[in-house]
Amino acid sequence: MKPQVIEKEWIKLEKFPATDVLPTEAERTSRLLRLRKALTLGNLEKQKVGIVFDTVGGRRVVQTTVWALSDHDVLLKGGTVLPIRAIREVDC
């Protein structure tokens, strides 16, 4: 199933799964490494990345700049917050 393209401003209206969408610790570690790379690209080069994530309503994809990471969330350009547990892929 192809993810629906969404603008970052609409993310705040979405509901996210309560549990992590990635089943293994290895996949979660890989996701975190990709998020850190996306953070570096966003802060140093203002480069956008593709983030595929799951919502209660289905799979979505957004092209955006990652500005910060916390233990549980990704802060995107414009102040939008996306829970890490919902992220499937980071394309950078």
ABEGO torsion letter per residue (X at the ends): XBBBBBBAAAAAABBBBABBABABAAAAAAAAAAAAAAAAAAAAAGBBBBBBBBBAAEBBBBBBBBABBBAABBBBBGGBBBBAAABABBBX
